[in-house]
Amino acid sequence: MAATKSLSIRIDADLKKESESILSKLGLSTSTAVSMLLKTIVRNRAVPSELFSIGADNSKSGPSTKHLTMSEMDVPEYEEGLVPNEETIAAIEEGRRLAHDPHAERYHDVASLRKALGV
């Protein structure tokens, strides 16, 4: 297991109370939820735009599948080899598009997928 570090943040008391209530109903601790967010940011090399889709009235403006990339946020490039190349970025974008396309082919088991692939 990787070494862990402590993270201390300041947030509004009401926000802390409400979010802990919701997270506990989901069986998650605040620490786990924050860790999940940070792992998502690292994995996607982007901040999920869902975090920015809350309107002034705190209501969601609808589901979003776009992620803000490092270049869109003017974040400098990371070490060589850690930023996906164009082919990988295209594959990721295609996967995200297909995941939200109700008309995309779906397979509910390996046998169906193998049949479709002729394997």
Contact map, one row per residue, 1 for C-alpha under 8 A:
11100000000000000000000000000000000000000000000000000000000000000000000000000000000000000000000000000000000000000000000
11110000000000000000000000000000000000000000000000000000000000000000000000000000000000000000000000000000000000000000000
11111000000000000000000000000000000000000000000000000000000000000000000000000000000000000000000000000000000000000000000
01111100000000000000000000000000000000000000000000000000000000000000000000000000000000000000000000000000000000000000000
00111110000000000000000000000000000000000000000000000000000000000000000000000000000000000000000000000000000000000000000
00011111000000000000000000000000000000000000000000000000000000000000000000000000000000000000000000000000000000000000000
00001111100000000000000000000000000000000000000000000000000000000000000000000000000000000000000000000000000000000000000
00000111110000000000000000000000000000000000000000000000000000000000000000000000000000000000000000000000000000000000000
00000011111000000000000000000000000000000000000000000000000000000000000000000000000000000000000000000000000000000000000
00000001111100000000000000000000000000000000000000000000000000000000000000000000000000000000000000000000000000000000000
00000000111110110000000000000000000000000000000000000000000000000000000000000000000000000000000000000000000000000000000
00000000011111110000000000000000000000000000000000000000000000000000000000000000000000000000000000000000000000000000000
00000000001111111000000000000000000000000000000000000000000000000000000000000000000000000000000000000000000000000000000
00000000000111111100000000000000000000000000000000000000000000000000000000000000000000000000000000000000000000000000000
00000000001111111110000000000000000000000000000000000000000000000000000000000000000000000000000000000000000000000000000
00000000001111111111000000000000000000000000000000000000000000000000000000000000000000000000000000000000000000000000000
00000000000011111111100000000000000000000000000000000000000000000000000000000000000000000000000000000000000000000000000
00000000000001111111110000000000000000000000000000000000000000000000000000000000000000000000000000000000000000000000000
00000000000000111111111000000100000000000000000000000000000000000000000000000000000000000000000000000000000000000000000
00000000000000011111111100001100000000000000000000000000000000000000000000000000000000000000000000000000000000000000000
00000000000000001111111110000000000000000000000000000000000000000000000000000000000000000000000000000000000000000000000
00000000000000000111111111000000000000000000000000000000000000000000000000000000000000000000000000000000000000000000000
00000000000000000011111111111100100000000000000000000000000000000000000000000000000000000000000000000000000000000000000
00000000000000000001111111111000000000000000000000000000000000000000000000000000000000000000000000000000000000000000000
00000000000000000000111111110000000000000000000000000000000000000000000000000000000000000000000000000000000000000000000
00000000000000000000011111110000000000000000000000000000000000000000000000000000000000000000000000000000000000000000000
00000000000000000000001111111000000000000000000000000000000000000000000000000000000000000000000000000000000000000000000
00000000000000000000001111111101100000000000000000000000000000000000000000000000000000000000000000000000000000000000000
00000000000000000001001100111111100000000000000000000000000000000000000000000000000000000000000000000000000000000000000
00000000000000000011001000011111110000000000000000000000000000000000000000000000000000000000000000000000000000000000000
00000000000000000000000000001111111000000000000000000000000000000000000000000000000000000000000000000000000000000000000
00000000000000000000000000011111111100000000000000000000000000000000000000000000000000000000000000000000000000000000000
00000000000000000000001000011111111110000000000000000000000000000000000000000000000000000000000000000000000000000000000
00000000000000000000000000000111111111000000000000000000000000000000000000000000000000000000000000000000000000000000000
00000000000000000000000000000011111111100000000000000000000000000000000000000000000000000000000000000000000000000000000
00000000000000000000000000000001111111110000000000000000000000000000000000000000000000000000000000000000000000000000000
00000000000000000000000000000000111111111000000000000000000000000000000000000000000000000000000000000000000000000000000
00000000000000000000000000000000011111111100000000000000000000000000000000000000000000000000000000000000000000000000000
00000000000000000000000000000000001111111110000000000000000000000000000000000000000000000000000000000000000000000000000
00000000000000000000000000000000000111111111101100000000000000000000000000000000000000000000000000000000000000000000000
00000000000000000000000000000000000011111111111100000000000000000000000000000000000000000000000000000000000000000000000
00000000000000000000000000000000000001111111110000000000000000000000000000000000000000000000000000000000000000000000000
00000000000000000000000000000000000000111111110000000000000000000000000000000000000000000000000000000000000000000000000
00000000000000000000000000000000000000011111111000000000000000000000000000000000000000000000000000000000000000000000000
00000000000000000000000000000000000000011111111000000000000000000000110000000000001000000000000000000000000000000000000
00000000000000000000000000000000000000001111111100000000000000000011110000000000000000000000000000000000000000000000000
00000000000000000000000000000000000000011001111110100000000000000011100000000000000000000000000000000000000000000000000
00000000000000000000000000000000000000011000011111110000000000000111000000000000000000000000000000000000000000000000000
00000000000000000000000000000000000000000000001111111000000000011111000000000000000000000000000000000000000000000000000
00000000000000000000000000000000000000000000000111111100000000111010000000000000000000000000000000000000000000000000000
00000000000000000000000000000000000000000000001111111100000000000000000000000000000000000000000000000000000000000000000
00000000000000000000000000000000000000000000000111111100000000000000000000000000000000000000000000000000000000000000000
00000000000000000000000000000000000000000000000011111110000111110000000000000000000000000000000000000000000000000000000
00000000000000000000000000000000000000000000000001111111111110000000000000000000000000000000000000000000000000000000000
00000000000000000000000000000000000000000000000000001111111110000000000000000000000000000000000000000000000000000000000
00000000000000000000000000000000000000000000000000000111111000000000000000000000000000000000000000000000000000000000000
00000000000000000000000000000000000000000000000000000111111000000000000000000000000000000000000000000000000000000000000
00000000000000000000000000000000000000000000000000000111111100000000000000000000000000000000000000000000000000000000000
00000000000000000000000000000000000000000000000000000111111110000000000000000000000000000000000000000000000000000000000
00000000000000000000000000000000000000000000000000001110011111100000000000000000000000000000000000000000000000000000000
00000000000000000000000000000000000000000000000000001110001111100000000000000000000000000000000000000000000000000000000
00000000000000000000000000000000000000000000000000001000000111110000000000000000000000000000000000000000000000000000000
00000000000000000000000000000000000000000000000001001000000111111000000000000000000000000000000000000000000000000000000
00000000000000000000000000000000000000000000000011001000000001111100000000000000000000000000000000000000000000000000000
00000000000000000000000000000000000000000000000011000000000000111110000000000000000000000000000110010000000000000000000
00000000000000000000000000000000000000000000000110000000000000011111000000000000000000000000000000000000000000000000000
00000000000000000000000000000000000000000000011111000000000000001111100000000000000000000000000000000000000000000000000
00000000000000000000000000000000000000000000011110000000000000000111110110000000000000000000000000000000000000000000000
00000000000000000000000000000000000000000000111000000000000000000011111110000000000000000000000000000000000000000000000
00000000000000000000000000000000000000000000110000000000000000000001111111111000000000000000000000000000000000000000000
00000000000000000000000000000000000000000000000000000000000000000000111111110000000000000000000000000000000000000000000
00000000000000000000000000000000000000000000000000000000000000000001111111100000000000000000000000000000000000000000000
00000000000000000000000000000000000000000000000000000000000000000001111111100000000000000000000000000000000000000000000
00000000000000000000000000000000000000000000000000000000000000000000011111110000000000000000000000000000000000000000000
00000000000000000000000000000000000000000000000000000000000000000000011111111000000000000000000000000000000000000000000
00000000000000000000000000000000000000000000000000000000000000000000011001111100000000000000000000000000000000000000000
00000000000000000000000000000000000000000000000000000000000000000000010000111110001000000000000000000000000000000000000
00000000000000000000000000000000000000000000000000000000000000000000000000011111011000000000000000000000000000000000000
00000000000000000000000000000000000000000000000000000000000000000000000000001111111000000000000000000000000000000000000
00000000000000000000000000000000000000000000000000000000000000000000000000000111111000000000000000000000000000000000000
00000000000000000000000000000000000000000000000000000000000000000000000000000011111100000000000000000000000000000000000
00000000000000000000000000000000000000000000000000000000000000000000000000000111111100000000000000000000000000000000000
00000000000000000000000000000000000000000000100000000000000000000000000000001111111110000000000000000000000000000000000
00000000000000000000000000000000000000000000000000000000000000000000000000000000111111111000000000000000000000000000000
00000000000000000000000000000000000000000000000000000000000000000000000000000000001111111000000000000000000000000000000
00000000000000000000000000000000000000000000000000000000000000000000000000000000000111111100000000000000000000000000000
00000000000000000000000000000000000000000000000000000000000000000000000000000000000111111110000000000000000000000000000
00000000000000000000000000000000000000000000000000000000000000000000000000000000000111111111000000000000000000000000000
00000000000000000000000000000000000000000000000000000000000000000000000000000000000111111111100000000000000000000000000
00000000000000000000000000000000000000000000000000000000000000000000000000000000000001111111110000000000000000000000000
00000000000000000000000000000000000000000000000000000000000000000000000000000000000000111111111000000000000000000000000
00000000000000000000000000000000000000000000000000000000000000000000000000000000000000011111111100000000000000000000000
00000000000000000000000000000000000000000000000000000000000000000000000000000000000000001111111110000000000000000000000
00000000000000000000000000000000000000000000000000000000000000000000000000000000000000000111111111000000000000000000000
00000000000000000000000000000000000000000000000000000000000000000000000000000000000000000011111111100000000000000000000
00000000000000000000000000000000000000000000000000000000000000001000000000000000000000000001111111110000000000000000000
00000000000000000000000000000000000000000000000000000000000000001000000000000000000000000000111111111000000000000000000
00000000000000000000000000000000000000000000000000000000000000000000000000000000000000000000011111111001000000000000000
00000000000000000000000000000000000000000000000000000000000000000000000000000000000000000000001111111001000000000000000
00000000000000000000000000000000000000000000000000000000000000001000000000000000000000000000000111111100000000000000000
00000000000000000000000000000000000000000000000000000000000000000000000000000000000000000000000011111111000000000000000
00000000000000000000000000000000000000000000000000000000000000000000000000000000000000000000000000011111000000000000000
00000000000000000000000000000000000000000000000000000000000000000000000000000000000000000000000000001111100000000000000
00000000000000000000000000000000000000000000000000000000000000000000000000000000000000000000000001101111110000000000000
00000000000000000000000000000000000000000000000000000000000000000000000000000000000000000000000000000011111000000000000
00000000000000000000000000000000000000000000000000000000000000000000000000000000000000000000000000000001111100000000000
00000000000000000000000000000000000000000000000000000000000000000000000000000000000000000000000000000000111111011000000
00000000000000000000000000000000000000000000000000000000000000000000000000000000000000000000000000000000011111011000000
00000000000000000000000000000000000000000000000000000000000000000000000000000000000000000000000000000000001111111000000
00000000000000000000000000000000000000000000000000000000000000000000000000000000000000000000000000000000001111111100000
00000000000000000000000000000000000000000000000000000000000000000000000000000000000000000000000000000000000011111110000
00000000000000000000000000000000000000000000000000000000000000000000000000000000000000000000000000000000001111111111000
00000000000000000000000000000000000000000000000000000000000000000000000000000000000000000000000000000000001111111111100
00000000000000000000000000000000000000000000000000000000000000000000000000000000000000000000000000000000000001111111111
00000000000000000000000000000000000000000000000000000000000000000000000000000000000000000000000000000000000000111111111
00000000000000000000000000000000000000000000000000000000000000000000000000000000000000000000000000000000000000011111111
00000000000000000000000000000000000000000000000000000000000000000000000000000000000000000000000000000000000000001111111
00000000000000000000000000000000000000000000000000000000000000000000000000000000000000000000000000000000000000000111111
00000000000000000000000000000000000000000000000000000000000000000000000000000000000000000000000000000000000000000111111
